Amino acid sequence: MAGVNNRVKITNDIELKDRLVAINRVTKVTKGGRTFSFSAIVVVGNEEGIIGWGLGKAGEVTAAIAKGVESAKKNLVRVPILKGTVPHEQSARFGGAEVFIKPASHGTGVVAGGAMRAVLESVGITDVLAKSKGSSNPHNLVKATIEALSEMRDARMVAQNRGISVEKVFRG
């Protein structure tokens, strides 16, 4: 998997903004009545190419969101962004969710649905065309979107992996 090299260690100089993607209420019926618990999927990003997701579960919504943010800070990845868009087309699958991300010209905006939009805006992408196929489950959509973004490579990363200059990457 290409996303393994993109891992980012959390430091104090990274200012992360959290965004709530979905909240799910779960009811457990017991002898004494119903017990509610909440799960929240949260995306954190610095809007400059760093993104992470987390799942928090608790008896209250605010506690679930806080746990989700802490979980998200533990698995951050770096994503290449070129002039506000992605470097190339990319698709990825996670479970039943499949996503397709395509670069767009300046001024297009983020053309994506709910869970994908939260991820793409948190990472700092301003112009992109995206489509989700298959399952609309927000958990799997977030994971598939981050997987697609972590597999992206720009010219500098390709040159570094091959041990050649950036100019040679384009001359082929």
Chimera marker file (.cmm) of the C-alpha trace (Angstrom):
<marker_set name="trace">
<marker id="1" x="0.000" y="0.000" z="0.000" r="1" g="1" b="0" radius="0.5"/>
<marker id="2" x="1.386" y="3.404" z="-1.021" r="1" g="1" b="0" radius="0.5"/>
<marker id="3" x="-0.035" y="5.249" z="2.003" r="1" g="1" b="0" radius="0.5"/>
<marker id="4" x="2.446" y="3.702" z="4.442" r="1" g="1" b="0" radius="0.5"/>
<marker id="5" x="5.255" y="6.158" z="3.507" r="1" g="1" b="0" radius="0.5"/>
<marker id="6" x="2.955" y="9.160" z="3.902" r="1" g="1" b="0" radius="0.5"/>
<marker id="7" x="2.422" y="8.702" z="7.656" r="1" g="1" b="0" radius="0.5"/>
<marker id="8" x="2.762" y="11.900" z="9.690" r="1" g="1" b="0" radius="0.5"/>
<marker id="9" x="3.760" y="12.118" z="13.336" r="1" g="1" b="0" radius="0.5"/>
<marker id="10" x="1.659" y="14.559" z="15.338" r="1" g="1" b="0" radius="0.5"/>
<marker id="11" x="3.546" y="17.632" z="16.517" r="1" g="1" b="0" radius="0.5"/>
<marker id="12" x="2.446" y="20.794" z="18.279" r="1" g="1" b="0" radius="0.5"/>
<marker id="13" x="3.123" y="23.014" z="15.247" r="1" g="1" b="0" radius="0.5"/>
<marker id="14" x="0.396" y="21.290" z="13.188" r="1" g="1" b="0" radius="0.5"/>
<marker id="15" x="-2.944" y="23.031" z="13.726" r="1" g="1" b="0" radius="0.5"/>
<marker id="16" x="-5.696" y="20.548" z="12.940" r="1" g="1" b="0" radius="0.5"/>
<marker id="17" x="-9.338" y="21.426" z="12.345" r="1" g="1" b="0" radius="0.5"/>
<marker id="18" x="-11.884" y="18.722" z="13.076" r="1" g="1" b="0" radius="0.5"/>
<marker id="19" x="-15.008" y="18.081" z="11.036" r="1" g="1" b="0" radius="0.5"/>
<marker id="20" x="-17.866" y="15.800" z="12.051" r="1" g="1" b="0" radius="0.5"/>
<marker id="21" x="-18.892" y="13.448" z="9.235" r="1" g="1" b="0" radius="0.5"/>
<marker id="22" x="-21.624" y="11.318" z="10.844" r="1" g="1" b="0" radius="0.5"/>
<marker id="23" x="-23.202" y="10.449" z="14.174" r="1" g="1" b="0" radius="0.5"/>
<marker id="24" x="-24.917" y="7.123" z="14.786" r="1" g="1" b="0" radius="0.5"/>
<marker id="25" x="-27.202" y="6.417" z="17.745" r="1" g="1" b="0" radius="0.5"/>
<marker id="26" x="-27.278" y="2.831" z="18.959" r="1" g="1" b="0" radius="0.5"/>
<marker id="27" x="-30.012" y="1.556" z="21.275" r="1" g="1" b="0" radius="0.5"/>
<marker id="28" x="-29.498" y="-1.387" z="23.596" r="1" g="1" b="0" radius="0.5"/>
<marker id="29" x="-32.692" y="-2.707" z="25.143" r="1" g="1" b="0" radius="0.5"/>
<marker id="30" x="-32.235" y="-4.140" z="28.633" r="1" g="1" b="0" radius="0.5"/>
<marker id="31" x="-34.496" y="-5.207" z="31.487" r="1" g="1" b="0" radius="0.5"/>
<marker id="32" x="-34.441" y="-1.673" z="32.906" r="1" g="1" b="0" radius="0.5"/>
<marker id="33" x="-35.259" y="0.070" z="29.615" r="1" g="1" b="0" radius="0.5"/>
<marker id="34" x="-33.324" y="1.465" z="26.686" r="1" g="1" b="0" radius="0.5"/>
<marker id="35" x="-29.671" y="2.480" z="26.858" r="1" g="1" b="0" radius="0.5"/>
<marker id="36" x="-28.442" y="4.882" z="24.180" r="1" g="1" b="0" radius="0.5"/>
<marker id="37" x="-24.848" y="5.177" z="23.018" r="1" g="1" b="0" radius="0.5"/>
<marker id="38" x="-23.391" y="7.245" z="20.204" r="1" g="1" b="0" radius="0.5"/>
<marker id="39" x="-20.658" y="6.708" z="17.654" r="1" g="1" b="0" radius="0.5"/>
<marker id="40" x="-19.143" y="9.607" z="15.731" r="1" g="1" b="0" radius="0.5"/>
<marker id="41" x="-16.836" y="9.512" z="12.728" r="1" g="1" b="0" radius="0.5"/>
<marker id="42" x="-14.591" y="12.574" z="12.619" r="1" g="1" b="0" radius="0.5"/>
<marker id="43" x="-12.074" y="13.877" z="10.066" r="1" g="1" b="0" radius="0.5"/>
<marker id="44" x="-9.197" y="16.167" z="11.076" r="1" g="1" b="0" radius="0.5"/>
<marker id="45" x="-6.940" y="18.090" z="8.722" r="1" g="1" b="0" radius="0.5"/>
<marker id="46" x="-4.773" y="21.176" z="8.521" r="1" g="1" b="0" radius="0.5"/>
<marker id="47" x="-6.102" y="22.171" z="5.046" r="1" g="1" b="0" radius="0.5"/>
<marker id="48" x="-2.517" y="21.984" z="3.735" r="1" g="1" b="0" radius="0.5"/>
<marker id="49" x="-2.196" y="18.311" z="2.842" r="1" g="1" b="0" radius="0.5"/>
<marker id="50" x="-2.492" y="16.440" z="6.159" r="1" g="1" b="0" radius="0.5"/>
<marker id="51" x="-5.594" y="14.355" z="6.900" r="1" g="1" b="0" radius="0.5"/>
<marker id="52" x="-6.723" y="11.737" z="9.417" r="1" g="1" b="0" radius="0.5"/>
<marker id="53" x="-9.958" y="10.033" z="10.456" r="1" g="1" b="0" radius="0.5"/>
<marker id="54" x="-11.194" y="8.591" z="13.717" r="1" g="1" b="0" radius="0.5"/>
<marker id="55" x="-14.159" y="6.814" z="15.270" r="1" g="1" b="0" radius="0.5"/>
<marker id="56" x="-15.325" y="7.609" z="18.783" r="1" g="1" b="0" radius="0.5"/>
<marker id="57" x="-17.959" y="5.777" z="20.808" r="1" g="1" b="0" radius="0.5"/>
<marker id="58" x="-19.461" y="7.026" z="24.077" r="1" g="1" b="0" radius="0.5"/>
<marker id="59" x="-22.660" y="7.522" z="26.032" r="1" g="1" b="0" radius="0.5"/>
<marker id="60" x="-22.871" y="11.189" z="25.029" r="1" g="1" b="0" radius="0.5"/>
<marker id="61" x="-22.434" y="12.875" z="21.651" r="1" g="1" b="0" radius="0.5"/>
<marker id="62" x="-19.767" y="15.354" z="22.804" r="1" g="1" b="0" radius="0.5"/>
<marker id="63" x="-17.678" y="12.607" z="24.390" r="1" g="1" b="0" radius="0.5"/>
<marker id="64" x="-17.949" y="10.488" z="21.233" r="1" g="1" b="0" radius="0.5"/>
<marker id="65" x="-16.769" y="13.414" z="19.093" r="1" g="1" b="0" radius="0.5"/>
<marker id="66" x="-13.846" y="14.101" z="21.448" r="1" g="1" b="0" radius="0.5"/>
<marker id="67" x="-12.793" y="10.437" z="21.321" r="1" g="1" b="0" radius="0.5"/>
<marker id="68" x="-13.080" y="10.513" z="17.521" r="1" g="1" b="0" radius="0.5"/>
<marker id="69" x="-10.816" y="13.572" z="17.301" r="1" g="1" b="0" radius="0.5"/>
<marker id="70" x="-8.189" y="11.911" z="19.515" r="1" g="1" b="0" radius="0.5"/>
<marker id="71" x="-8.365" y="8.761" z="17.387" r="1" g="1" b="0" radius="0.5"/>
<marker id="72" x="-8.045" y="10.808" z="14.181" r="1" g="1" b="0" radius="0.5"/>
<marker id="73" x="-4.880" y="12.528" z="15.407" r="1" g="1" b="0" radius="0.5"/>
<marker id="74" x="-3.205" y="9.124" z="15.748" r="1" g="1" b="0" radius="0.5"/>
<marker id="75" x="-3.431" y="8.132" z="12.066" r="1" g="1" b="0" radius="0.5"/>
<marker id="76" x="-2.507" y="11.139" z="9.937" r="1" g="1" b="0" radius="0.5"/>
<marker id="77" x="-1.337" y="10.897" z="6.323" r="1" g="1" b="0" radius="0.5"/>
<marker id="78" x="0.213" y="13.482" z="3.982" r="1" g="1" b="0" radius="0.5"/>
<marker id="79" x="-1.469" y="14.090" z="0.614" r="1" g="1" b="0" radius="0.5"/>
<marker id="80" x="0.134" y="15.916" z="-2.360" r="1" g="1" b="0" radius="0.5"/>
<marker id="81" x="-1.856" y="18.958" z="-3.486" r="1" g="1" b="0" radius="0.5"/>
<marker id="82" x="-0.998" y="20.842" z="-6.691" r="1" g="1" b="0" radius="0.5"/>
<marker id="83" x="-2.557" y="24.314" z="-7.138" r="1" g="1" b="0" radius="0.5"/>
<marker id="84" x="-5.585" y="23.382" z="-5.018" r="1" g="1" b="0" radius="0.5"/>
<marker id="85" x="-6.359" y="20.113" z="-6.796" r="1" g="1" b="0" radius="0.5"/>
<marker id="86" x="-5.122" y="16.516" z="-6.888" r="1" g="1" b="0" radius="0.5"/>
<marker id="87" x="-2.141" y="15.533" z="-9.098" r="1" g="1" b="0" radius="0.5"/>
<marker id="88" x="-3.944" y="12.825" z="-11.104" r="1" g="1" b="0" radius="0.5"/>
<marker id="89" x="-7.051" y="10.639" z="-11.308" r="1" g="1" b="0" radius="0.5"/>
<marker id="90" x="-7.359" y="7.982" z="-8.614" r="1" g="1" b="0" radius="0.5"/>
<marker id="91" x="-9.918" y="5.427" z="-7.534" r="1" g="1" b="0" radius="0.5"/>
<marker id="92" x="-10.062" y="3.247" z="-4.441" r="1" g="1" b="0" radius="0.5"/>
<marker id="93" x="-12.356" y="0.775" z="-2.721" r="1" g="1" b="0" radius="0.5"/>
<marker id="94" x="-13.048" y="0.067" z="0.918" r="1" g="1" b="0" radius="0.5"/>
<marker id="95" x="-15.743" y="-2.460" z="1.695" r="1" g="1" b="0" radius="0.5"/>
<marker id="96" x="-18.708" y="-1.729" z="-0.559" r="1" g="1" b="0" radius="0.5"/>
<marker id="97" x="-17.754" y="1.903" z="-1.145" r="1" g="1" b="0" radius="0.5"/>
<marker id="98" x="-15.824" y="2.897" z="-4.254" r="1" g="1" b="0" radius="0.5"/>
<marker id="99" x="-14.597" y="6.431" z="-4.899" r="1" g="1" b="0" radius="0.5"/>
<marker id="100" x="-13.219" y="8.154" z="-7.994" r="1" g="1" b="0" radius="0.5"/>
<marker id="101" x="-11.297" y="11.429" z="-7.679" r="1" g="1" b="0" radius="0.5"/>
<marker id="102" x="-10.291" y="13.554" z="-10.663" r="1" g="1" b="0" radius="0.5"/>
<marker id="103" x="-8.385" y="16.871" z="-10.876" r="1" g="1" b="0" radius="0.5"/>
<marker id="104" x="-10.335" y="19.972" z="-11.878" r="1" g="1" b="0" radius="0.5"/>
<marker id="105" x="-9.402" y="23.418" z="-13.178" r="1" g="1" b="0" radius="0.5"/>
<marker id="106" x="-9.256" y="26.452" z="-10.889" r="1" g="1" b="0" radius="0.5"/>
<marker id="107" x="-12.702" y="27.763" z="-9.922" r="1" g="1" b="0" radius="0.5"/>
<marker id="108" x="-14.528" y="24.435" z="-10.209" r="1" g="1" b="0" radius="0.5"/>
<marker id="109" x="-14.920" y="23.939" z="-6.454" r="1" g="1" b="0" radius="0.5"/>
<marker id="110" x="-15.355" y="20.668" z="-4.602" r="1" g="1" b="0" radius="0.5"/>
<marker id="111" x="-17.863" y="18.599" z="-6.564" r="1" g="1" b="0" radius="0.5"/>
<marker id="112" x="-18.400" y="15.728" z="-4.136" r="1" g="1" b="0" radius="0.5"/>
<marker id="113" x="-21.037" y="14.297" z="-1.827" r="1" g="1" b="0" radius="0.5"/>
<marker id="114" x="-21.289" y="14.381" z="1.971" r="1" g="1" b="0" radius="0.5"/>
<marker id="115" x="-18.569" y="12.195" z="3.488" r="1" g="1" b="0" radius="0.5"/>
<marker id="116" x="-16.171" y="12.685" z="0.562" r="1" g="1" b="0" radius="0.5"/>
<marker id="117" x="-16.647" y="16.461" z="0.689" r="1" g="1" b="0" radius="0.5"/>
<marker id="118" x="-15.677" y="16.591" z="4.372" r="1" g="1" b="0" radius="0.5"/>
<marker id="119" x="-12.447" y="14.673" z="3.686" r="1" g="1" b="0" radius="0.5"/>
<marker id="120" x="-11.489" y="16.674" z="0.572" r="1" g="1" b="0" radius="0.5"/>
<marker id="121" x="-12.152" y="20.047" z="2.228" r="1" g="1" b="0" radius="0.5"/>
<marker id="122" x="-10.269" y="19.068" z="5.398" r="1" g="1" b="0" radius="0.5"/>
<marker id="123" x="-7.178" y="18.102" z="3.404" r="1" g="1" b="0" radius="0.5"/>
<marker id="124" x="-7.207" y="21.494" z="1.647" r="1" g="1" b="0" radius="0.5"/>
<marker id="125" x="-8.352" y="20.575" z="-1.851" r="1" g="1" b="0" radius="0.5"/>
<marker id="126" x="-10.379" y="23.428" z="-3.374" r="1" g="1" b="0" radius="0.5"/>
<marker id="127" x="-11.022" y="22.172" z="-6.935" r="1" g="1" b="0" radius="0.5"/>
<marker id="128" x="-11.856" y="18.523" z="-7.598" r="1" g="1" b="0" radius="0.5"/>
<marker id="129" x="-14.380" y="16.267" z="-9.289" r="1" g="1" b="0" radius="0.5"/>
<marker id="130" x="-15.333" y="13.221" z="-7.229" r="1" g="1" b="0" radius="0.5"/>
<marker id="131" x="-17.851" y="10.411" z="-7.487" r="1" g="1" b="0" radius="0.5"/>
<marker id="132" x="-18.807" y="7.729" z="-5.018" r="1" g="1" b="0" radius="0.5"/>
<marker id="133" x="-20.153" y="4.437" z="-6.320" r="1" g="1" b="0" radius="0.5"/>
<marker id="134" x="-21.579" y="1.525" z="-4.419" r="1" g="1" b="0" radius="0.5"/>
<marker id="135" x="-22.233" y="1.887" z="-0.707" r="1" g="1" b="0" radius="0.5"/>
<marker id="136" x="-23.014" y="5.310" z="0.760" r="1" g="1" b="0" radius="0.5"/>
<marker id="137" x="-21.955" y="4.200" z="4.256" r="1" g="1" b="0" radius="0.5"/>
<marker id="138" x="-19.991" y="7.213" z="5.606" r="1" g="1" b="0" radius="0.5"/>
<marker id="139" x="-17.488" y="5.009" z="7.466" r="1" g="1" b="0" radius="0.5"/>
<marker id="140" x="-16.447" y="3.171" z="4.309" r="1" g="1" b="0" radius="0.5"/>
<marker id="141" x="-16.603" y="6.320" z="2.146" r="1" g="1" b="0" radius="0.5"/>
<marker id="142" x="-14.202" y="8.177" z="4.444" r="1" g="1" b="0" radius="0.5"/>
<marker id="143" x="-11.792" y="5.233" z="4.495" r="1" g="1" b="0" radius="0.5"/>
<marker id="144" x="-11.937" y="4.793" z="0.700" r="1" g="1" b="0" radius="0.5"/>
<marker id="145" x="-11.412" y="8.529" z="0.095" r="1" g="1" b="0" radius="0.5"/>
<marker id="146" x="-8.391" y="8.691" z="2.401" r="1" g="1" b="0" radius="0.5"/>
<marker id="147" x="-6.988" y="5.524" z="0.792" r="1" g="1" b="0" radius="0.5"/>
<marker id="148" x="-7.343" y="7.110" z="-2.673" r="1" g="1" b="0" radius="0.5"/>
<marker id="149" x="-5.692" y="10.332" z="-1.494" r="1" g="1" b="0" radius="0.5"/>
<marker id="150" x="-2.820" y="8.494" z="0.206" r="1" g="1" b="0" radius="0.5"/>
<marker id="151" x="-2.055" y="6.619" z="-3.040" r="1" g="1" b="0" radius="0.5"/>
<marker id="152" x="-1.595" y="9.928" z="-4.918" r="1" g="1" b="0" radius="0.5"/>
<marker id="153" x="1.935" y="10.840" z="-6.004" r="1" g="1" b="0" radius="0.5"/>
<marker id="154" x="3.202" y="14.112" z="-7.431" r="1" g="1" b="0" radius="0.5"/>
<marker id="155" x="6.217" y="14.527" z="-9.737" r="1" g="1" b="0" radius="0.5"/>
<marker id="156" x="8.578" y="15.270" z="-6.831" r="1" g="1" b="0" radius="0.5"/>
<marker id="157" x="7.635" y="12.017" z="-5.051" r="1" g="1" b="0" radius="0.5"/>
<marker id="158" x="8.041" y="9.981" z="-8.265" r="1" g="1" b="0" radius="0.5"/>
<marker id="159" x="11.481" y="11.523" z="-8.899" r="1" g="1" b="0" radius="0.5"/>
<marker id="160" x="12.551" y="10.810" z="-5.328" r="1" g="1" b="0" radius="0.5"/>
<marker id="161" x="11.415" y="7.162" z="-5.512" r="1" g="1" b="0" radius="0.5"/>
<marker id="162" x="13.201" y="6.598" z="-8.838" r="1" g="1" b="0" radius="0.5"/>
<marker id="163" x="16.334" y="8.504" z="-7.822" r="1" g="1" b="0" radius="0.5"/>
<marker id="164" x="16.193" y="10.904" z="-10.787" r="1" g="1" b="0" radius="0.5"/>
<marker id="165" x="15.551" y="14.628" z="-11.268" r="1" g="1" b="0" radius="0.5"/>
<marker id="166" x="12.046" y="16.088" z="-11.597" r="1" g="1" b="0" radius="0.5"/>
<marker id="167" x="12.830" y="17.198" z="-15.198" r="1" g="1" b="0" radius="0.5"/>
<marker id="168" x="13.600" y="13.592" z="-16.198" r="1" g="1" b="0" radius="0.5"/>
<marker id="169" x="10.193" y="12.467" z="-14.893" r="1" g="1" b="0" radius="0.5"/>
<marker id="170" x="8.472" y="14.675" z="-17.474" r="1" g="1" b="0" radius="0.5"/>
<marker id="171" x="10.868" y="13.869" z="-20.357" r="1" g="1" b="0" radius="0.5"/>
<marker id="172" x="10.224" y="10.163" z="-19.748" r="1" g="1" b="0" radius="0.5"/>
<link id1="1" id2="2" r="1" g="1" b="0" radius="0.2"/>
<link id1="2" id2="3" r="1" g="1" b="0" radius="0.2"/>
<link id1="3" id2="4" r="1" g="1" b="0" radius="0.2"/>
<link id1="4" id2="5" r="1" g="1" b="0" radius="0.2"/>
<link id1="5" id2="6" r="1" g="1" b="0" radius="0.2"/>
<link id1="6" id2="7" r="1" g="1" b="0" radius="0.2"/>
<link id1="7" id2="8" r="1" g="1" b="0" radius="0.2"/>
<link id1="8" id2="9" r="1" g="1" b="0" radius="0.2"/>
<link id1="9" id2="10" r="1" g="1" b="0" radius="0.2"/>
<link id1="10" id2="11" r="1" g="1" b="0" radius="0.2"/>
<link id1="11" id2="12" r="1" g="1" b="0" radius="0.2"/>
<link id1="12" id2="13" r="1" g="1" b="0" radius="0.2"/>
<link id1="13" id2="14" r="1" g="1" b="0" radius="0.2"/>
<link id1="14" id2="15" r="1" g="1" b="0" radius="0.2"/>
<link id1="15" id2="16" r="1" g="1" b="0" radius="0.2"/>
<link id1="16" id2="17" r="1" g="1" b="0" radius="0.2"/>
<link id1="17" id2="18" r="1" g="1" b="0" radius="0.2"/>
<link id1="18" id2="19" r="1" g="1" b="0" radius="0.2"/>
<link id1="19" id2="20" r="1" g="1" b="0" radius="0.2"/>
<link id1="20" id2="21" r="1" g="1" b="0" radius="0.2"/>
<link id1="21" id2="22" r="1" g="1" b="0" radius="0.2"/>
<link id1="22" id2="23" r="1" g="1" b="0" radius="0.2"/>
<link id1="23" id2="24" r="1" g="1" b="0" radius="0.2"/>
<link id1="24" id2="25" r="1" g="1" b="0" radius="0.2"/>
<link id1="25" id2="26" r="1" g="1" b="0" radius="0.2"/>
<link id1="26" id2="27" r="1" g="1" b="0" radius="0.2"/>
<link id1="27" id2="28" r="1" g="1" b="0" radius="0.2"/>
<link id1="28" id2="29" r="1" g="1" b="0" radius="0.2"/>
<link id1="29" id2="30" r="1" g="1" b="0" radius="0.2"/>
<link id1="30" id2="31" r="1" g="1" b="0" radius="0.2"/>
<link id1="31" id2="32" r="1" g="1" b="0" radius="0.2"/>
<link id1="32" id2="33" r="1" g="1" b="0" radius="0.2"/>
<link id1="33" id2="34" r="1" g="1" b="0" radius="0.2"/>
<link id1="34" id2="35" r="1" g="1" b="0" radius="0.2"/>
<link id1="35" id2="36" r="1" g="1" b="0" radius="0.2"/>
<link id1="36" id2="37" r="1" g="1" b="0" radius="0.2"/>
<link id1="37" id2="38" r="1" g="1" b="0" radius="0.2"/>
<link id1="38" id2="39" r="1" g="1" b="0" radius="0.2"/>
<link id1="39" id2="40" r="1" g="1" b="0" radius="0.2"/>
<link id1="40" id2="41" r="1" g="1" b="0" radius="0.2"/>
<link id1="41" id2="42" r="1" g="1" b="0" radius="0.2"/>
<link id1="42" id2="43" r="1" g="1" b="0" radius="0.2"/>
<link id1="43" id2="44" r="1" g="1" b="0" radius="0.2"/>
<link id1="44" id2="45" r="1" g="1" b="0" radius="0.2"/>
<link id1="45" id2="46" r="1" g="1" b="0" radius="0.2"/>
<link id1="46" id2="47" r="1" g="1" b="0" radius="0.2"/>
<link id1="47" id2="48" r="1" g="1" b="0" radius="0.2"/>
<link id1="48" id2="49" r="1" g="1" b="0" radius="0.2"/>
<link id1="49" id2="50" r="1" g="1" b="0" radius="0.2"/>
<link id1="50" id2="51" r="1" g="1" b="0" radius="0.2"/>
<link id1="51" id2="52" r="1" g="1" b="0" radius="0.2"/>
<link id1="52" id2="53" r="1" g="1" b="0" radius="0.2"/>
<link id1="53" id2="54" r="1" g="1" b="0" radius="0.2"/>
<link id1="54" id2="55" r="1" g="1" b="0" radius="0.2"/>
<link id1="55" id2="56" r="1" g="1" b="0" radius="0.2"/>
<link id1="56" id2="57" r="1" g="1" b="0" radius="0.2"/>
<link id1="57" id2="58" r="1" g="1" b="0" radius="0.2"/>
<link id1="58" id2="59" r="1" g="1" b="0" radius="0.2"/>
<link id1="59" id2="60" r="1" g="1" b="0" radius="0.2"/>
<link id1="60" id2="61" r="1" g="1" b="0" radius="0.2"/>
<link id1="61" id2="62" r="1" g="1" b="0" radius="0.2"/>
<link id1="62" id2="63" r="1" g="1" b="0" radius="0.2"/>
<link id1="63" id2="64" r="1" g="1" b="0" radius="0.2"/>
<link id1="64" id2="65" r="1" g="1" b="0" radius="0.2"/>
<link id1="65" id2="66" r="1" g="1" b="0" radius="0.2"/>
<link id1="66" id2="67" r="1" g="1" b="0" radius="0.2"/>
<link id1="67" id2="68" r="1" g="1" b="0" radius="0.2"/>
<link id1="68" id2="69" r="1" g="1" b="0" radius="0.2"/>
<link id1="69" id2="70" r="1" g="1" b="0" radius="0.2"/>
<link id1="70" id2="71" r="1" g="1" b="0" radius="0.2"/>
<link id1="71" id2="72" r="1" g="1" b="0" radius="0.2"/>
<link id1="72" id2="73" r="1" g="1" b="0" radius="0.2"/>
<link id1="73" id2="74" r="1" g="1" b="0" radius="0.2"/>
<link id1="74" id2="75" r="1" g="1" b="0" radius="0.2"/>
<link id1="75" id2="76" r="1" g="1" b="0" radius="0.2"/>
<link id1="76" id2="77" r="1" g="1" b="0" radius="0.2"/>
<link id1="77" id2="78" r="1" g="1" b="0" radius="0.2"/>
<link id1="78" id2="79" r="1" g="1" b="0" radius="0.2"/>
<link id1="79" id2="80" r="1" g="1" b="0" radius="0.2"/>
<link id1="80" id2="81" r="1" g="1" b="0" radius="0.2"/>
<link id1="81" id2="82" r="1" g="1" b="0" radius="0.2"/>
<link id1="82" id2="83" r="1" g="1" b="0" radius="0.2"/>
<link id1="83" id2="84" r="1" g="1" b="0" radius="0.2"/>
<link id1="84" id2="85" r="1" g="1" b="0" radius="0.2"/>
<link id1="85" id2="86" r="1" g="1" b="0" radius="0.2"/>
<link id1="86" id2="87" r="1" g="1" b="0" radius="0.2"/>
<link id1="87" id2="88" r="1" g="1" b="0" radius="0.2"/>
<link id1="88" id2="89" r="1" g="1" b="0" radius="0.2"/>
<link id1="89" id2="90" r="1" g="1" b="0" radius="0.2"/>
<link id1="90" id2="91" r="1" g="1" b="0" radius="0.2"/>
<link id1="91" id2="92" r="1" g="1" b="0" radius="0.2"/>
<link id1="92" id2="93" r="1" g="1" b="0" radius="0.2"/>
<link id1="93" id2="94" r="1" g="1" b="0" radius="0.2"/>
<link id1="94" id2="95" r="1" g="1" b="0" radius="0.2"/>
<link id1="95" id2="96" r="1" g="1" b="0" radius="0.2"/>
<link id1="96" id2="97" r="1" g="1" b="0" radius="0.2"/>
<link id1="97" id2="98" r="1" g="1" b="0" radius="0.2"/>
<link id1="98" id2="99" r="1" g="1" b="0" radius="0.2"/>
<link id1="99" id2="100" r="1" g="1" b="0" radius="0.2"/>
<link id1="100" id2="101" r="1" g="1" b="0" radius="0.2"/>
<link id1="101" id2="102" r="1" g="1" b="0" radius="0.2"/>
<link id1="102" id2="103" r="1" g="1" b="0" radius="0.2"/>
<link id1="103" id2="104" r="1" g="1" b="0" radius="0.2"/>
<link id1="104" id2="105" r="1" g="1" b="0" radius="0.2"/>
<link id1="105" id2="106" r="1" g="1" b="0" radius="0.2"/>
<link id1="106" id2="107" r="1" g="1" b="0" radius="0.2"/>
<link id1="107" id2="108" r="1" g="1" b="0" radius="0.2"/>
<link id1="108" id2="109" r="1" g="1" b="0" radius="0.2"/>
<link id1="109" id2="110" r="1" g="1" b="0" radius="0.2"/>
<link id1="110" id2="111" r="1" g="1" b="0" radius="0.2"/>
<link id1="111" id2="112" r="1" g="1" b="0" radius="0.2"/>
<link id1="112" id2="113" r="1" g="1" b="0" radius="0.2"/>
<link id1="113" id2="114" r="1" g="1" b="0" radius="0.2"/>
<link id1="114" id2="115" r="1" g="1" b="0" radius="0.2"/>
<link id1="115" id2="116" r="1" g="1" b="0" radius="0.2"/>
<link id1="116" id2="117" r="1" g="1" b="0" radius="0.2"/>
<link id1="117" id2="118" r="1" g="1" b="0" radius="0.2"/>
<link id1="118" id2="119" r="1" g="1" b="0" radius="0.2"/>
<link id1="119" id2="120" r="1" g="1" b="0" radius="0.2"/>
<link id1="120" id2="121" r="1" g="1" b="0" radius="0.2"/>
<link id1="121" id2="122" r="1" g="1" b="0" radius="0.2"/>
<link id1="122" id2="123" r="1" g="1" b="0" radius="0.2"/>
<link id1="123" id2="124" r="1" g="1" b="0" radius="0.2"/>
<link id1="124" id2="125" r="1" g="1" b="0" radius="0.2"/>
<link id1="125" id2="126" r="1" g="1" b="0" radius="0.2"/>
<link id1="126" id2="127" r="1" g="1" b="0" radius="0.2"/>
<link id1="127" id2="128" r="1" g="1" b="0" radius="0.2"/>
<link id1="128" id2="129" r="1" g="1" b="0" radius="0.2"/>
<link id1="129" id2="130" r="1" g="1" b="0" radius="0.2"/>
<link id1="130" id2="131" r="1" g="1" b="0" radius="0.2"/>
<link id1="131" id2="132" r="1" g="1" b="0" radius="0.2"/>
<link id1="132" id2="133" r="1" g="1" b="0" radius="0.2"/>
<link id1="133" id2="134" r="1" g="1" b="0" radius="0.2"/>
<link id1="134" id2="135" r="1" g="1" b="0" radius="0.2"/>
<link id1="135" id2="136" r="1" g="1" b="0" radius="0.2"/>
<link id1="136" id2="137" r="1" g="1" b="0" radius="0.2"/>
<link id1="137" id2="138" r="1" g="1" b="0" radius="0.2"/>
<link id1="138" id2="139" r="1" g="1" b="0" radius="0.2"/>
<link id1="139" id2="140" r="1" g="1" b="0" radius="0.2"/>
<link id1="140" id2="141" r="1" g="1" b="0" radius="0.2"/>
<link id1="141" id2="142" r="1" g="1" b="0" radius="0.2"/>
<link id1="142" id2="143" r="1" g="1" b="0" radius="0.2"/>
<link id1="143" id2="144" r="1" g="1" b="0" radius="0.2"/>
<link id1="144" id2="145" r="1" g="1" b="0" radius="0.2"/>
<link id1="145" id2="146" r="1" g="1" b="0" radius="0.2"/>
<link id1="146" id2="147" r="1" g="1" b="0" radius="0.2"/>
<link id1="147" id2="148" r="1" g="1" b="0" radius="0.2"/>
<link id1="148" id2="149" r="1" g="1" b="0" radius="0.2"/>
<link id1="149" id2="150" r="1" g="1" b="0" radius="0.2"/>
<link id1="150" id2="151" r="1" g="1" b="0" radius="0.2"/>
<link id1="151" id2="152" r="1" g="1" b="0" radius="0.2"/>
<link id1="152" id2="153" r="1" g="1" b="0" radius="0.2"/>
<link id1="153" id2="154" r="1" g="1" b="0" radius="0.2"/>
<link id1="154" id2="155" r="1" g="1" b="0" radius="0.2"/>
<link id1="155" id2="156" r="1" g="1" b="0" radius="0.2"/>
<link id1="156" id2="157" r="1" g="1" b="0" radius="0.2"/>
<link id1="157" id2="158" r="1" g="1" b="0" radius="0.2"/>
<link id1="158" id2="159" r="1" g="1" b="0" radius="0.2"/>
<link id1="159" id2="160" r="1" g="1" b="0" radius="0.2"/>
<link id1="160" id2="161" r="1" g="1" b="0" radius="0.2"/>
<link id1="161" id2="162" r="1" g="1" b="0" radius="0.2"/>
<link id1="162" id2="163" r="1" g="1" b="0" radius="0.2"/>
<link id1="163" id2="164" r="1" g="1" b="0" radius="0.2"/>
<link id1="164" id2="165" r="1" g="1" b="0" radius="0.2"/>
<link id1="165" id2="166" r="1" g="1" b="0" radius="0.2"/>
<link id1="166" id2="167" r="1" g="1" b="0" radius="0.2"/>
<link id1="167" id2="168" r="1" g="1" b="0" radius="0.2"/>
<link id1="168" id2="169" r="1" g="1" b="0" radius="0.2"/>
<link id1="169" id2="170" r="1" g="1" b="0" radius="0.2"/>
<link id1="170" id2="171" r="1" g="1" b="0" radius="0.2"/>
<link id1="171" id2="172" r="1" g="1" b="0" radius="0.2"/>
</marker_set>
